Amino acid sequence: MHYRFMAWLLLVWCPGLLGCPANSPNKPVEDFYNLYLKTHPNGLPSLEEEKALAPYLSKRLLALIEEARSYQRAFIKQHPNDKPPWADGCLFASLFEGPTRFKISHVIANSDLTSTVTVHFWYESDEWEDSVIVRAEAGRFVIDDILMSGAGDFNPPGRLSERLRYRPEPGS
């Protein structure tokens, strides 16, 4: 296990050595949030927005987004008078309104071959930090989950992956 962790550290901190990718775990996070600030998807990203965001997201996370979209469509058909889940708000940061700017705070290499990228966000006078889980997939780093800190009174902490798996009852 110790050797796997050391190999991961080399992968993360020594780009260019032994065929390591030239990017680092913070790169897809930075690129993702730069694109997010330009497009500012409201609720689940549209298919066009998802296509733009897809290069920064893991296959697992993209599958969860697609499953959530399918559930949302079925929910709308079955309950046309109820607000569907993931219809609005920011899915990719703690605050419902979403950030207006961000800065990478730090990166930690984890023993499970993932990295945790801590991101500091701002929206008007609100500031908070969320943690983005990044892993290698197909020779590049991708976002695999987001750990929300729960900024504000109405934004509980939690994981993006868990929120995308949640299946609310109509009227809730």
ABEGO torsion letter per residue (X at the ends): XAAAAAAAAAAAABBGBGGBBABBAAAAAAAAAAAAAAAGBBEBBBAAAAAAAAAABBAAAAAAAAAAAAAAAAAAAABAABBBBGABEBAABABAAEBABBBBABBBBBAAGBBBBBBBBBBEABBBBBBBBBBBBGGBBBBABBBBAGBEAABBBEBAAAAAABBBBBGX
